[in-house]
Amino acid sequence: MPLLSSARRTSARRSLCALNAASSSLSSVDVGSEQIAASAVDLLIERIAEKDVRRAPRTVKPDFRIVRRESTGFPGLGR
């Protein structure tokens, strides 16, 4: 006779998987916050300096990068 019933083994496995997922570091996206802030300040200073000049709207696209951690199969990264 097994020590745990099938339902309890399944529950224990789920708990263990949840614990592993919670302790793993998750991959994320670095949206370039510093670059966004620097661009915003530069554009604001430019606008203040040229307050009487009307300019067309501009689009600024900051760089982004994927920060790989354990959740994408890179063990040991991010810790």
Secondary structure, DSSP 8 states (H G I E B T S, - for coil): --SS-HHHHHHHHHHHHHHHHHHS---EEE--HHHHHHHHHHHHHHHHHTTT------------EEE--GGGT-TTTT-
